[in-house]
Amino acid sequence: MASDLETRSDPLSGLTVLDEKGASVGFVSDVIYDNGDDAPTWYVVDCGWMRSEHYVPVEGSFVTSKGDVILPFQKRWVRAAPKAADGHVLTSALRRDLAIYYD
């Protein structure tokens, strides 16, 4: 199990997520701190009504002065990413799938 996984209320939660071309992807529904320090490692992005939440790595993203999260991926790539598990828990199998997908 992921004993080092931590989620917490985060100022990034609720921010609008845009892809690398400026298209709306959704919003940050959760932020996962998975590396034992204060740096976030994963966003959980809610892609909207009747769509799944997906994990997106924080690495390579940035927050604009308007408060939008810009991802280094296209919208369709995020929507095809592994879906977020209940409770947003990262199991070893899910970590493997994410590594394969994003690497």
Disulfide bonds with the S-S distance in Angstrom:
none
